[in-house]
Amino acid sequence: MWLLGDTERRESVKFDLRGALLLGVGSVLILLAINRGPTWGFDSIRTLLVASLGVVALCFFVRAEQSASDPMLPLKWFRTRNVAFPVVSLALTNFAYMGGFMIVPQLLETGLGFSTSHIGWLIIARPLVFSLVAPFSGRISSRIGERNSGVVGACAVLISMLILSQINLGSSDLMIAFGLSLSGVGLGISAPALTALLANSVEDHDLGVASAMQQLLNQMGAVLGAAVMIGIHEATIGSGTIKSFSYALLAGAISSGIALFTSSAVKSTQKISR
């Protein structure tokens, strides 16, 4: 039986309450501005005021983290190549992945008129492929390196978003399922590899904080992706229902393209000896 070894327990660690509150307030205000923008108008005073207050809260969050004894988001790590780029790449990939998760079923239902059961059989392709690919990610990463795994994964999600953005009346089920499957392949390859690279780039006693930081930014990327892509759809619906979904998915393609760049900036490493 294999058991994980004990990690050093840090004593007298304080919960970063101020940082958590500022991050929460700033994130909620920005998401509110994005979500209500199509209704209020993105250039309305109310939207701009809410967004500005969110940005101010996040600026205070950065200042709070710089002075906190035990910050929830250690900003100094973002000066480390193999911490900053993997975290940012995964957040951007999750932006596209989860944004597509919210957008595509609506596209298939309201745009193409598919039934719920029909949509279900198509949508299941993505998590199914992800669950099949992820267990082999370690072997893939050991052969081609974490950097190449991240690049391949981001590229797969990028192609997925481009394919899905071309869905129209008459698009085949095979095309839709293939586009969805590529998202599963992309995240299934890149996420484990870049997570392992992050773990190998910090000390043992920082693993918990590093993992929490990665999960925090992943979730923020996912929530922001859903909000932004839905907001784009609602803001451009005047151009046509299917066309507005296409614009939203192209935003996911842009996010994946940036993730492709950030993945290419990491440096593959062997696990350091502890």
N, C-alpha and C positions, 0 to 999 in steps of 0.2 A: 504494500500500500504506500502511495506517495502522499506526503503531507507538505503543505507550504511551510517554510521556515518562519520563525518568529521575526518580527521587525521591531526595531527600537521604538519604545513608547515615549513620546515627548511629554515632559512634565510641565505643569503650570501654563498650559496653552489657553489663551483667552479667545472667546468667540468674538469675531469681528462684527459686532452688532451694527456699528455705524456704517461700515462698508456694505453690509447686507441690505440695510434700509435704503441707502442711497442708490445702490444698484437696482433694487426692486422698484423704487419710485421712478428712476430714470428710464428703465426698460418699459415699465407700464405706460408711462406718458408717451414715449416714442411709438410704441405699438398702438396706443389709442389714436394718435395722430394719423398713423398709416391706415388704421382700420376705418376711421370715420372720415378720412380725407375725401373719398368719393362722394359722401353725403354733404359734408360741410363745404367742400371745395378745398383743394390743396393750397390755394392761394388766399384762403379766407383768414381773417385775423384769429379766429378761434383755433384753427389748425396750426397756424404758425406759432401762436402763443404756447399751445400744449407741447409742440415739438421743441420749442426753445427751452421751456422749463425742463423737459427731459434731458436735453443736452447739458444744461446747467447742472442738473443733478448728477449726471455722469462725470462732469468735470470735477465736481466736489468729491465724487467717488474716487477718482484717480488721486486726488490730493490726500484723501483719507487713507488710501492704501499705501501711499509713500511714507506716511508717518505711523502707521499701525505697527504694533510689536509683532502681531501674528496675523498678517493680512490674509483674507480669503482668496485674493488673487495677487500673488507675489509678482509685482511688475518687473522686478529685476530679471526674472526668468525670460522675459521677452527680448532680452539682449543675447540670449543663447539660441543659436541657430536651430539646433535640433529639439528645441522646446517650442519656440515661437511658430515656426513654419508648420510643423505637424498639427499643432492645435488649430491654427488659422485654416489650414487646408481642410481638416475634418469639419470645422464649423461651416465653411463655405459649401462643402459637399453635402452636408446635412441640410443646408439652406435649399439646395435644389431637390434633394431626395424627398424631404418632407413637404416642401412646397408642391412638388408633383403629386405626392400622396393625397393632398387636399384637392388639387385642381383636376386631375385626370378623371376621377369618378364623376365630377360635375360636368365635365366636358362630354363624357360618354352618355350621361343621362339627359342633360338639357340641350346639348349640341347635336348629338347623333340619335337620341331617342331610344337608347338601349334599355332593356329591362334590368331590374335589380339583379336577377340571377345571372344574366349575361355579363353584366359588369363584374360581378363577383368572380366568375370563372376567368375573366381576363386579368383582374387586379391581383389575383393570387399568384400570378407568375412571378412578380417581383420578390415577395418574401420567400417564396419557394426556392427560387434561384439563389437568393442570398444565403439561405440556410444550407444549401448544397455546396456553395463556393467557400463560405467562411471557414469551415474546418480545414480546408486545404491552403488557406492563406499563409500559414506558417511555413509550409513547404515551398510555396511560391516565393515568399519573401527571402527564404534562405538561399534560393537559387538565383534570383535576380536582384536582391537587395531591397531595403525598405523604400529607398528613393524611387526606384523603378516601379515598385508595387503601388506607391502613392500616385505616380504619374499615370500608370495604366488604369487605376481605379477612377481617377478624376476624368480621364479621357473617355472612359466607358459611360460615365454619368453625363458628360457633355454631349456625346453622340446620342444618348438616350433622350435628352431634352430636345435636341434638334429633330429627332425622328418624331417624337410626340407632338412637337409644335406644328408638324405637317399633317396631322390628323384632320380629315375632312370627311364630308359625306362620301361614302363609297370606299373609305379606307378599310382594308381587310383586317380581320381578327389577328392574323399572323403578324402583320406589321405592328399592331398595337401591342400584342403580347411580347414581340421582340424588343420593342422600345422599352417596355416596362422591365423586361428581364435584364436589359443592359444596366439599368439602375441598380438592380440587385447584385449583379456581377461587380459593378464598380465599387459600391460600398463594402461588399463582402471581401474584396481584395485589399482595398486601401485601409479600412478602419483598423483591422488587427495589426497590420504592419506598422502603421504610424503610431498606434497606441504603444506597441512594443518599443519603438524607437524613442518615444517620450520617456517610457519607464527606464530605459537604459541610459538616459541623459541626466537623471537626477540621482541623488543619494538615497540610500535605503530609507532613512528617516523622513524623507520628503515624498515618498511614493503616494501616501494617502492624500496629501495636499495636491500633488500633481494630477492624480486621478480625478479628484473632485473638481479641479480647475478645468480639466478636459471635458468632463461631463457637463459642467456648467455652461461652457462655451458651445458645446455640441447642442445642448437644449436651446440655448439662445439663438443659435443659427437656425435650428429647426422651426422654432416659433416665429422668428423674423421672416424666414422663407415663406411660411404659410401666410403670414399677414401681408407681406409685400406682394406675393403672387396673386392672392385674392383681391388685394387693393388694385392691382394693375388690371385684372379682369373687370372689376366693377367700374373703373375709371374709363375703360376703352370699350365698354359694351355697346356704345353707339355705333361702332364700326362693324358690328355683327357679333353674334354670340360666339361662334366658333373662332372668329378672328381674334376676339378679346382673350380667349383662352390661349391662343397661339402666342400672343404678346406676353402673357404671363409666363409661359413655358420658356420663352426666349430669355426672360430674366434669369431663370434657372440655368440656362446655358451659359450666360455671362458669368454667373457665380461659379459654375464648374470650370470655366475657362481660367478664372483667377485662381481657383484651387489647383488647377494643373500647373500654373506658374509657381505657386508656393510649394507644391510638392517637389518640383524640380530643384528647389533651392535647398532641400535638406541634404544631409550627408549620411549615406549608409554607414553603419558602424557594426562592429561585433560587440556582443554583450561584454561590458567591462567586468573585471573580477572584483568581487566585493571583499 
